[in-house]
Amino acid sequence: MMEGNSDDEVGRIQRWLSGAAAAIEANDASAGEASVSVKRTEVVRLLRRYEQAGVFPQRPAADGGGELMPCFIDLSQRPCALAFLLQQTGEAALAQRVACECNDALVAEMPARLTSGTWRQLSEWLETTASLSVAEAARVQPTYREDRVLSSFLAEELQAQTSALDLAAKIRARRRCTWCALL
């Protein structure tokens, strides 16, 4: 359970993750290849394990209002679902790099905030190891503020833009987080 957060918040995140896992399972039928299906089944298994553990990262809003914000890996080394998936599939170093480059980003913001090399690695991991689309990865990340929620249209647009790494590298608003300074 999340220290300092209500059971309601833990339950909300667990329900969100359950829905994300169900969506991945529902899309698996259209995946086609047996190897892709096996990878997606493993991702769902790991996601459900993470969901059931109920130990999620904590990052209060900067305004101190008590509202949680996205956090890839928190100061206590609690990973978000996507970071957990990376760690469990042998990509802990990539998870740490993403946390250092854009610990507070939504998946949809990552192409513009990560270095092109890190985004390329993450994209390749999504495609080859996890067999997830960028839109599915974005669906795994719970919402924290309604004004940052992506519509399914925007998630589809993001998927179409993932090959535009050069553009993303030029426009990224790379900010070093205070978390990295603590490493």
CORLINKA-V618356 format. One record per pair of residues at least 4 apart in sequence whose ideal C-beta (glycine too) atoms are under 6 Angstrom apart, sorted by the first residue. I is the first residue (numbers start at 1). J is the second residue. Records with the same first field share a line. If there is no record, write none. Layout:
I=J ; J
This chain:
1=10 ; 54
2=10 ; 56 ; 58
5=9
10=54
13=56 ; 142
14=51
16=142
17=51 ; 81
18=51
20=139 ; 140
21=44 ; 47 ; 48
23=139
24=44 ; 136
25=44
28=37 ; 40
31=36 ; 37
36=131
39=131
40=131
43=130
46=85 ; 88
50=81 ; 84
55=78
57=71 ; 74 ; 78 ; 80
58=74
59=69 ; 71 ; 74
61=65 ; 67 ; 69
68=144
69=104 ; 144
70=104 ; 106 ; 144
72=80 ; 83 ; 98 ; 99 ; 103
73=79 ; 83 ; 99
74=78
79=83 ; 84
81=140
82=137 ; 140
83=95
86=91 ; 94 ; 95
87=92 ; 95
89=129
91=125
94=121
97=118
99=103
100=180
101=114 ; 118
102=113 ; 114
103=177 ; 179
105=109 ; 110 ; 113
106=148
107=137 ; 138 ; 141
108=138 ; 150 ; 158
109=113
110=114
111=119 ; 168
112=168 ; 171 ; 172
113=172
114=118 ; 119
116=165 ; 169
120=165
123=162
124=128
125=129
126=130 ; 132 ; 137
132=136 ; 137
133=159
134=158 ; 159 ; 162
135=155 ; 156 ; 159
138=155
143=149
150=154 ; 155
176=180
